[in-house]
Amino acid sequence: MRSILVVAGLDPSGGAGFLADARVIADHGMRAVGVVTALTVQDTSGVRASHPSPLEVVGDQLRALLGDVEVDAVKLGMLGDARLADVVADALALTRAPLVWDPVLLPSRGGVPLLTGDVAHAATRLLREARVVTPNLAEAATLAGLDAVCDLPAMHRAAQALLARGAKAVLVKGGHLTGAPVDLLVDSASDSDSDSTRAPLELTGERVDAGPLHGTGCVLATALACGLAAGLSLPDAVRAARAYLSARLRAPLAVGRGARVLV
């Protein structure tokens, strides 16, 4: 039984964050362990408030867990407090498992920041730790220091900027592009002895009109972590995660009065 470490916030509705991640992991026949970085006040209509977990508690939990359980991949989502980046990065020195970082900055509904503090410092610490970072267009612009990312050339520029900041690989999600969605994968690391930069992959998908949705980024990043835990190469893990997300998009669940969820 492979284990996936989830470090993420708790969404009480279960549409995103820790609970959704655990469901995706179970769907892949794996077992979730983890630490909650923040408690949120939210439902399927949006986020009302966020309360980060104490730094010391998160650090103690991670060190205790990683000193006992051998994990096969790590999924990092919402931090809440940017100071947790140092805590998480230091604790992850205890494992060689690949880290997938979904850099959650703002919710899709509600204007409550999901990462407060020095975002640039948090990015500097975590980009170097992650096997791959999976920003959406707005997150890519913020992390790369660009005014906006709204087309494929800008996605390429953002990805290169993040590689220059220390990222090993970047998956810029293009679900909010006009027209057909395109995800861009740029990988400067290698699964072989060669450390030459691979050619970027532009992965085109079919737009699924499922109405307002909640948690798509969490589902994709967690499925990607499961693929890496199973031993897939990064490109193959990305393709498998996109296929899983596509299937879930075609069967969303109405669990509340707001946006539908995927798991």
Secondary structure, DSSP 8 states (H G I E B T S, - for coil): --EEEEEEEE-TTSSSHHHHHHHHHHHTT-EEEEEEEEEEEEETTEEEEEEE--HHHHHHHHHHHHTT---SEEEE---EETTHHHHHHHHGGG--S-EEE----S-SSS---SEES-HHHHHHHHHHH-SEE---HHHHHHHHT-S---SHHHHHHHHHHHHHTT-SEEEE--TTSSSS-EEEEEE-S-SSS-------EEEE-------SEE-HHHHHHHHHHHHHHTT--HHHHHHHHHHHHHHHHTS-B--SSSSEE--
